[in-house]
Amino acid sequence: MSMQKPSTADRTMAGDVIARSRRSPIEEEASLLALEARYCAHGDSVHHAEPPKIFDHCEGSYLYDIEGRQFLDLQMWHSAVNFGYANRRLNDALQRQLNRLPQIASQYLHRERIELAAWLARRAEAGWGERGRVHFNLGGSQAVADALKLVRNARGKAPVFAFAGSYHGRALGRTRVDLDRPHLVPFPSPGRRPRGMSKEEHGEECLKQFTRLLETECGGARDERAEARYAAFFVEPIQSAGHVIPPRNFFRELKTILDRHQILLVVDEIQMGVYRTGKLWSIEHFGVTPDILVFGKAITNGLNHLSGIWAREKLISPEVFPPGSASSNFASNPLGTAVALETVRMLDEVDFGESVMLKGAYFLKGLEELKRRYAIICDVDGLGLALRMEICAEDGFTPGKAMVERMVEEGLKGDLEAEGKRHGLVLEVGGPEKNVIALAPALTISYEEIGLALKLLDRLLHRVTRR
C-alpha cells in the first residue's frame, strides 16, 4: 500500500508548528502581531491601543500574556464576566450542555430556555408584583431592538427619550433613523454639573429640563393612530459609560413625570444587572418598577451570547406579541440558556447582595484615600462594585482625557511593582469626556485583591503625575 506524499501546504504547516515550539514568548508575540497586521481588519476596537495587547489565558480576576505576566482586570470585559474568568461551576455547566444538547433550531423548545424564563419572570413578580414574560435574543443591541418593538406595538410612532451619555448598544436610533432616534435628556453627571450645584440640585434641574422638553419641542408630536402622545423613556439606572450614579430620589421623581404623561419606562440592565451594584437589577436601588427590562452580558458570565427582555404581561402577551414578532436563529440557544440557568441557581445559593456591597464600600474607601492624595482625581463614587474615578486637570474641573489614556497605556505595560512582583492593570475609559476610569472588578474579587488593586492604582497615579 503506497503512502500519499505530504502536500506543500502540509509541509508548511508542520514547519510552522516546529518553528513556534522554538520561539521565545517575545518572538511568538511579534509573529502573531505581524500576522494580525497583515490579515485582520481594523474595524473593531482592538487598535484603539497601539500595539494591541495579546492575552494568552485567564483565571479569576486575572489575565495573563504570552510571557506569563499577570494583569489584574478591573473592568472584566465591560461587566460581562461578573463571576470571574474560568469560573469552574459555570464552565462545567457549559460543558454538560455541550455534551447533551449543544444546539437546536430556535423554533423548538428545550428545558433550559423554559426554566430560565420562569426564574426571571417569577423573580420580577415577587419583587414588583407584576406578571410578565421573557423573550430571549443573542446580543444587547438585539434585545434593545426587541424592547423597541414592544414600545412601537403599544404606542405607535410617538417620541422616544433617552439620557445623554447613556449607551443602549447600536439598536436605539438605527432601526429607523427618522422614527426611533431618541430625544436626549440631560443626566446628572458630575462632569456636566455647574459649579456650586449639589448632586441633588443637578438631578432636579435635569428633570425640569425634561418637563420643559415635553411641554415645548415634543408637545405637538402625536401619533394619530394611538392615544399616546409619548412612547417610552430608555434609561440605564447607572450609566455604564463612566458609572455615573444619580441621586437616590432621581428615578422616583422621573417615574412620577412618566406616569403623568403615560410614558413607558424601559430599563437597560445589560451592564449594570446581575448584581454588579449589589442587587439583581440596579433599578431596584431606586424603588421604581419598569414596564420593560433589558438584560444580557453577565447572565452567562461571557461564556455564550444571550440577552433578553422582561415585560409586563399587557405589553408582551401572545395577543400583542404573536409568534414571529422578533425571531432570531440563535436566540434562546441551549448553551447560553444553560449557563444563565446555572448562574441564577448560583444567585439563589450565594448572597452576592451583601458581599458586593461590603466589597464595594471597602474599595470606595480606598479610592477616597487616593483622591485625598492625588489632585488630579476630582471625583470618586460607587454603588456596589460599579465604581468610578474621574480625572481632571490641576484646576479640578477640566476633564483629563489625555491623562486617563496614559493611565490605561501604562497599566498594560505590566511593570507596576507591588508585593514583590510586577503586575499589569486592565482599565476601562468612560464618561462623556472620556476622563473617567470605570472600575468593574469581578464580584468574586477577594479583599486581598482589592488591596492589590489600590496599591497598583497608587503606583500608576504616582507614575503619571511625576514631573
C-alpha positions as CSV (number, residue, x, y, z in Angstrom):
1,M,0.0,0.0,0.0
2,S,1.5,3.3,-1.1
3,M,1.6,6.3,1.2
4,Q,0.5,9.6,-0.2
5,K,3.2,12.3,-0.2
6,P,2.5,15.3,2.1
7,S,1.4,18.4,0.1
8,T,3.3,21.7,0.2
9,A,0.6,23.1,2.5
10,D,1.1,20.1,4.9
11,R,4.8,20.6,4.9
12,T,4.4,24.3,5.5
13,M,2.0,23.8,8.4
14,A,4.3,21.2,10.0
15,G,7.2,23.6,9.7
16,D,5.2,26.4,11.4
17,V,4.5,24.1,14.3
18,I,8.2,23.3,14.8
19,A,9.1,26.9,14.4
20,R,6.6,28.0,17.0
21,S,8.0,25.5,19.5
22,R,11.4,27.1,19.2
23,R,10.3,30.7,19.5
24,S,10.7,32.7,22.7
25,P,7.4,34.3,24.1
26,I,8.6,37.7,22.7
27,E,9.2,36.2,19.3
28,E,5.9,34.4,19.3
29,E,4.0,37.7,20.2
30,A,5.9,39.6,17.4
31,S,4.9,36.9,14.9
32,L,1.3,37.0,15.9
33,L,1.2,40.8,15.7
34,A,2.7,40.6,12.2
35,L,0.0,38.2,11.1
36,E,-2.7,40.4,12.6
37,A,-1.3,43.4,10.9
38,R,-1.4,41.6,7.5
39,Y,-4.7,39.7,7.7
40,C,-7.0,41.2,10.3
41,A,-9.3,44.2,9.6
42,H,-9.2,47.2,11.9
43,G,-12.9,47.9,12.1
44,D,-13.3,46.9,15.7
45,S,-11.9,48.5,18.8
46,V,-8.6,46.5,19.1
47,H,-6.4,49.2,17.5
48,H,-7.5,51.9,19.9
49,A,-4.3,50.9,21.6
50,E,-1.1,50.6,19.6
51,P,0.3,48.0,19.5
52,P,-2.7,46.0,20.6
53,K,-2.3,43.7,23.6
54,I,-2.4,39.9,23.2
55,F,-3.5,37.8,26.2
56,D,-3.0,34.0,26.4
57,H,-5.0,32.7,29.3
58,C,-7.1,33.8,32.3
59,E,-8.3,32.8,35.7
60,G,-10.4,34.6,38.4
61,S,-9.6,38.3,38.4
62,Y,-6.5,37.9,36.2
63,L,-5.5,37.9,32.5
64,Y,-2.0,36.5,31.5
65,D,0.0,37.5,28.5
66,I,2.2,35.2,26.4
67,E,5.2,35.9,28.7
68,G,3.1,34.8,31.7
69,R,2.8,38.3,33.2
70,Q,-0.2,38.8,35.4
71,F,-2.7,41.6,34.8
72,L,-5.4,42.4,37.4
73,D,-8.6,43.1,35.4
74,L,-10.6,45.9,36.8
75,Q,-13.2,46.1,34.0
76,M,-14.0,42.3,33.4
77,W,-15.0,42.7,29.7
78,H,-17.3,45.6,30.3
79,S,-19.1,43.7,33.2
80,A,-19.7,40.6,31.1
81,V,-17.6,38.4,33.4
82,N,-19.0,39.2,36.8
83,F,-18.2,35.9,38.3
84,G,-14.5,35.7,37.4
85,Y,-12.6,34.2,34.5
86,A,-12.8,30.5,34.0
87,N,-15.5,30.1,36.8
88,R,-15.5,26.4,37.4
89,R,-19.1,26.0,38.2
90,L,-20.3,27.9,35.1
91,N,-17.7,26.3,32.8
92,D,-18.9,22.9,34.0
93,A,-22.5,23.8,33.2
94,L,-21.5,24.8,29.7
95,Q,-19.5,21.5,29.2
96,R,-22.5,19.4,30.4
97,Q,-24.8,21.2,27.9
98,L,-22.2,20.8,25.2
99,N,-22.2,17.0,25.8
100,R,-26.0,16.7,25.8
101,L,-27.8,19.3,23.7
102,P,-25.3,21.9,22.3
103,Q,-27.5,23.2,19.5
104,I,-31.1,23.2,18.3
105,A,-33.1,25.3,15.9
106,S,-34.8,28.2,17.6
107,Q,-38.3,27.1,16.7
108,Y,-38.1,24.2,19.1
109,L,-38.2,24.3,22.9
110,H,-35.6,22.9,25.4
111,R,-35.7,22.7,29.2
112,E,-33.1,25.4,29.9
113,R,-35.0,28.1,28.0
114,I,-38.2,27.4,29.8
115,E,-36.7,27.1,33.3
116,L,-34.6,30.3,32.9
117,A,-37.6,32.3,31.6
118,A,-39.7,31.0,34.6
119,W,-37.0,32.0,37.1
120,L,-36.7,35.6,35.7
121,A,-40.4,36.1,35.4
122,R,-41.1,34.8,38.9
123,R,-38.3,36.9,40.4
124,A,-39.9,40.0,38.7
125,E,-43.4,39.1,40.0
126,A,-42.0,38.6,43.6
127,G,-40.2,41.8,43.6
128,W,-42.5,44.1,41.7
129,G,-45.9,42.4,41.9
130,E,-46.2,42.4,38.2
131,R,-46.9,39.4,36.0
132,G,-44.8,39.3,32.8
133,R,-43.0,37.2,30.3
134,V,-39.4,36.8,29.0
135,H,-38.2,36.9,25.4
136,F,-34.6,35.9,24.6
137,N,-32.2,37.1,21.9
138,L,-28.5,37.0,21.3
139,G,-26.8,40.3,22.0
140,G,-27.6,43.5,23.8
141,S,-28.4,45.6,20.7
142,Q,-30.9,42.9,19.5
143,A,-32.6,42.9,22.9
144,V,-32.9,46.7,22.9
145,A,-34.4,46.5,19.4
146,D,-36.9,43.9,20.7
147,A,-37.8,46.3,23.5
148,L,-38.4,49.0,20.9
149,K,-40.7,46.7,19.0
150,L,-42.8,46.3,22.2
151,V,-42.9,50.0,22.6
152,R,-44.0,50.6,19.0
153,N,-46.7,47.9,19.3
154,A,-48.1,49.7,22.3
155,R,-47.5,53.4,21.4
156,G,-47.1,53.7,17.7
157,K,-44.8,56.4,16.4
158,A,-44.8,58.6,19.5
159,P,-41.5,60.1,20.6
160,V,-38.9,58.1,22.5
161,F,-36.5,59.6,25.1
162,A,-33.1,58.6,26.4
163,F,-30.5,60.3,28.6
164,A,-27.4,62.0,27.1
165,G,-24.4,59.8,27.9
166,S,-26.3,56.6,28.1
167,Y,-25.4,53.6,26.0
168,H,-28.0,51.3,24.6
169,G,-26.0,49.4,22.0
170,R,-26.3,50.0,18.3
171,A,-30.1,49.5,18.0
172,L,-31.8,52.5,19.5
173,G,-31.9,55.2,16.9
174,R,-30.8,52.9,14.0
175,T,-33.8,50.7,13.4
176,R,-35.5,53.6,11.6
177,V,-33.5,56.8,11.8
178,D,-36.5,59.0,11.2
179,L,-38.6,57.2,13.8
180,D,-36.5,55.8,16.6
181,R,-33.8,58.3,17.2
182,P,-34.4,59.4,20.8
183,H,-34.8,62.8,22.2
184,L,-31.9,63.2,24.5
185,V,-32.4,64.5,28.1
186,P,-29.5,65.6,30.4
187,F,-28.4,63.2,33.1
188,P,-26.9,64.4,36.4
189,S,-23.3,63.6,35.6
190,P,-20.5,65.1,37.8
191,G,-18.6,66.3,34.7
192,R,-21.7,68.3,33.4
193,R,-22.7,69.7,36.8
194,P,-22.5,73.5,37.1
195,R,-20.0,74.7,39.7
196,G,-21.6,75.3,43.1
197,M,-24.6,73.0,42.4
198,S,-25.1,69.9,44.5
199,K,-25.7,66.4,43.1
200,E,-29.4,66.6,44.2
201,E,-29.9,70.1,42.7
202,H,-28.4,69.0,39.4
203,G,-30.8,66.0,39.3
204,E,-33.8,68.3,39.9
205,E,-32.6,70.7,37.1
206,C,-32.3,67.8,34.7
207,L,-35.9,66.7,35.4
208,K,-37.0,70.3,35.0
209,Q,-35.4,70.4,31.5
210,F,-37.2,67.1,30.6
211,T,-40.5,68.6,31.7
212,R,-39.9,71.7,29.5
213,L,-39.0,69.4,26.6
214,L,-42.3,67.6,27.0
215,E,-44.2,70.9,27.0
216,T,-42.4,72.6,24.1
217,E,-40.4,70.7,21.5
218,C,-42.4,67.4,21.9
219,G,-45.7,68.9,22.8
220,G,-47.1,68.8,19.3
221,A,-45.8,65.3,18.4
222,R,-48.7,62.8,18.2
223,D,-49.4,59.6,16.5
224,E,-53.0,59.9,15.2
225,R,-53.4,56.1,15.4
226,A,-52.9,55.9,19.1
227,E,-53.9,57.7,22.2
228,A,-50.3,58.1,23.4
229,R,-48.6,61.4,22.9
230,Y,-45.2,60.0,24.0
231,A,-43.9,56.4,23.8
232,A,-41.1,55.5,26.2
233,F,-38.0,56.6,28.1
234,F,-35.0,54.2,27.8
235,V,-32.7,54.5,30.9
236,E,-29.6,53.0,32.4
237,P,-30.1,53.4,36.1
238,I,-26.4,53.8,36.4
239,Q,-24.8,54.9,33.2
240,S,-22.3,52.2,32.0
241,A,-20.2,54.8,30.2
242,G,-18.4,56.1,33.3
243,H,-20.5,54.5,36.0
244,V,-22.5,57.7,36.7
245,I,-24.7,57.3,39.7
246,P,-27.7,59.7,40.0
247,P,-29.2,60.9,43.3
248,R,-31.3,58.3,45.1
249,N,-34.6,60.1,44.6
250,F,-33.9,60.8,40.9
251,F,-35.8,57.9,39.4
252,R,-38.8,58.2,41.7
253,E,-39.3,61.8,40.5
254,L,-38.7,60.7,36.9
255,K,-41.3,58.0,37.2
256,T,-43.8,60.5,38.6
257,I,-43.4,62.5,35.4
258,L,-43.5,59.4,33.2
259,D,-46.8,58.2,34.8
260,R,-48.3,61.6,34.5
261,H,-47.7,61.6,30.7
262,Q,-48.3,57.8,30.3
263,I,-44.7,57.2,29.1
264,L,-43.3,53.7,29.4
265,L,-40.1,53.1,31.4
266,V,-37.6,50.8,29.7
267,V,-34.7,49.9,31.9
268,D,-31.4,48.7,30.3
269,E,-29.6,46.4,32.7
270,I,-27.2,44.9,30.2
271,Q,-24.0,46.2,32.0
272,M,-25.3,47.0,35.5
273,G,-27.5,44.0,36.0
274,V,-26.8,40.6,37.7
275,Y,-25.5,42.0,41.0
276,R,-22.9,44.4,39.6
277,T,-24.4,47.0,42.0
278,G,-25.3,44.6,44.8
279,K,-28.8,43.8,43.5
280,L,-30.0,41.6,40.7
281,W,-31.1,44.7,38.8
282,S,-29.6,48.2,39.6
283,I,-33.1,49.8,39.2
284,E,-34.0,48.0,42.5
285,H,-31.9,50.6,44.4
286,F,-34.3,53.4,43.3
287,G,-37.7,52.0,44.2
288,V,-39.4,52.1,40.8
289,T,-40.9,49.3,38.6
290,P,-40.0,49.2,34.9
291,D,-42.5,48.4,32.2
292,I,-39.8,46.6,30.2
293,L,-36.3,45.4,31.4
294,V,-33.4,44.5,29.1
295,F,-30.7,42.2,30.2
296,G,-27.6,40.4,28.8
297,K,-23.8,40.1,29.3
298,A,-23.1,38.8,32.8
299,I,-26.0,36.4,32.9
300,T,-23.8,33.9,31.0
301,N,-20.5,35.2,32.5
302,G,-19.4,36.0,29.0
303,L,-19.3,32.3,28.0
304,N,-22.0,32.4,25.3
305,H,-24.2,35.1,23.8
306,L,-27.6,35.5,25.4
307,S,-29.7,38.6,26.0
308,G,-33.4,39.2,26.6
309,I,-36.2,41.3,27.8
310,W,-38.8,41.0,30.5
311,A,-42.0,43.0,30.1
312,R,-45.4,43.4,31.8
313,E,-48.0,41.0,30.6
314,K,-50.1,43.6,28.8
315,L,-47.0,44.5,26.6
316,I,-45.8,41.0,25.7
317,S,-48.8,38.7,25.9
318,P,-49.3,36.4,22.8
319,E,-52.2,38.6,21.7
320,V,-49.9,41.6,21.2
321,F,-46.6,39.9,20.6
322,P,-47.5,36.9,18.5
323,P,-45.2,34.2,17.0
324,G,-42.7,35.7,14.6
325,S,-42.7,39.1,16.1
326,A,-39.0,39.0,16.9
327,S,-37.4,35.8,15.9
328,S,-33.6,35.0,15.5
329,N,-31.8,31.9,14.6
330,F,-29.6,31.8,17.7
331,A,-32.0,33.3,20.3
332,S,-32.5,31.3,23.4
333,N,-29.7,28.9,22.3
334,P,-29.2,26.0,24.6
335,L,-25.6,26.8,25.5
336,G,-26.4,30.3,26.6
337,T,-29.6,29.4,28.5
338,A,-27.8,26.5,30.2
339,V,-25.0,28.8,31.6
340,A,-27.6,31.5,32.5
341,L,-29.7,28.9,34.3
342,E,-26.7,27.8,36.3
343,T,-25.9,31.5,37.0
344,V,-29.3,32.2,38.6
345,R,-29.2,28.9,40.6
346,M,-25.9,30.2,42.0
347,L,-27.5,33.5,42.8
348,D,-30.1,31.6,44.8
349,E,-27.4,29.9,46.8
350,V,-24.8,32.7,47.3
351,D,-25.5,36.0,48.9
352,F,-23.9,38.3,46.4
353,G,-26.0,41.2,47.6
354,E,-24.3,41.5,50.9
355,S,-20.8,40.6,49.7
356,V,-20.8,43.0,46.8
357,M,-22.0,45.9,48.9
358,L,-19.3,45.3,51.5
359,K,-16.5,44.9,49.0
360,G,-17.7,47.9,47.1
361,A,-17.6,50.0,50.3
362,Y,-14.1,48.8,51.1
363,F,-12.9,49.6,47.5
364,L,-14.6,53.0,47.5
365,K,-12.9,53.9,50.9
366,G,-9.6,53.2,49.2
367,L,-10.4,55.4,46.2
368,E,-11.4,58.2,48.5
369,E,-8.0,58.0,50.2
370,L,-6.3,58.1,46.7
371,K,-8.4,61.2,45.9
372,R,-7.1,62.9,49.0
373,R,-3.5,62.2,47.9
374,Y,-3.7,63.0,44.2
375,A,-5.1,66.3,43.0
376,I,-5.9,65.0,39.5
377,I,-8.7,62.9,41.0
378,C,-11.7,65.2,41.0
379,D,-14.4,62.7,41.9
380,V,-14.9,59.1,43.1
381,D,-18.1,57.3,43.6
382,G,-19.6,53.8,43.6
383,L,-22.5,51.6,44.1
384,G,-21.6,48.0,44.9
385,L,-18.8,47.1,42.6
386,A,-19.7,49.7,40.0
387,L,-17.1,52.3,40.8
388,R,-15.6,55.4,39.2
389,M,-12.5,57.6,39.4
390,E,-12.8,60.9,37.5
391,I,-9.6,62.5,36.4
392,C,-9.2,66.3,35.8
393,A,-6.6,68.9,35.3
394,E,-4.9,70.7,38.1
395,D,-7.9,73.2,38.3
396,G,-10.0,70.3,39.5
397,F,-12.6,70.8,36.7
398,T,-11.2,70.5,33.2
399,P,-11.5,66.8,32.0
400,G,-8.2,65.0,32.0
401,K,-8.8,62.8,28.9
402,A,-5.1,62.6,27.9
403,M,-4.1,61.6,31.5
404,V,-6.7,58.7,31.5
405,E,-5.4,57.5,28.2
406,R,-1.9,57.4,29.6
407,M,-3.0,55.6,32.7
408,V,-4.6,52.8,30.5
409,E,-1.4,52.5,28.4
410,E,0.9,52.4,31.4
411,G,-1.3,49.7,33.1
412,L,-1.0,47.5,30.0
413,K,2.8,47.6,30.2
414,G,2.7,45.0,33.0
415,D,5.6,46.6,35.0
416,L,3.8,48.1,38.1
417,E,5.6,46.8,41.2
418,A,3.7,45.7,44.3
419,E,4.1,42.9,46.9
420,G,7.5,41.9,45.5
421,K,6.5,41.3,41.9
422,R,5.4,43.1,38.7
423,H,1.8,43.4,37.7
424,G,-0.3,44.9,34.9
425,L,-3.7,46.6,35.2
426,V,-6.6,46.3,32.8
427,L,-8.7,49.5,33.0
428,E,-11.7,50.9,31.2
429,V,-12.2,54.5,30.0
430,G,-15.6,56.1,30.4
431,G,-17.6,59.2,30.8
432,P,-18.9,61.8,28.4
433,E,-15.5,63.4,28.2
434,K,-13.5,60.1,28.3
435,N,-11.9,61.2,31.5
436,V,-13.2,58.5,33.9
437,I,-11.6,55.2,35.0
438,A,-14.7,53.0,35.2
439,L,-14.0,50.2,37.6
440,A,-15.9,46.9,37.4
441,P,-13.9,44.1,39.1
442,A,-15.2,40.6,39.4
443,L,-17.8,40.2,42.0
444,T,-15.7,37.3,43.3
445,I,-12.7,39.5,43.9
446,S,-11.1,39.0,47.3
447,Y,-10.3,41.7,49.8
448,E,-6.6,40.9,49.2
449,E,-7.1,41.6,45.5
450,I,-8.9,44.8,46.2
451,G,-5.9,45.8,48.3
452,L,-3.6,44.9,45.5
453,A,-5.8,46.9,43.1
454,L,-5.5,50.0,45.3
455,K,-1.7,49.6,45.6
456,L,-1.4,49.3,41.8
457,L,-3.6,52.3,41.2
458,D,-1.4,54.2,43.6
459,R,1.8,53.2,41.7
460,L,0.1,54.1,38.5
461,L,-1.0,57.5,39.7
462,H,2.4,58.2,41.1
463,R,4.0,57.4,37.7
464,V,1.7,59.5,35.6
465,T,1.9,62.5,37.9
466,R,5.7,62.6,38.3
467,R,7.2,65.8,36.9
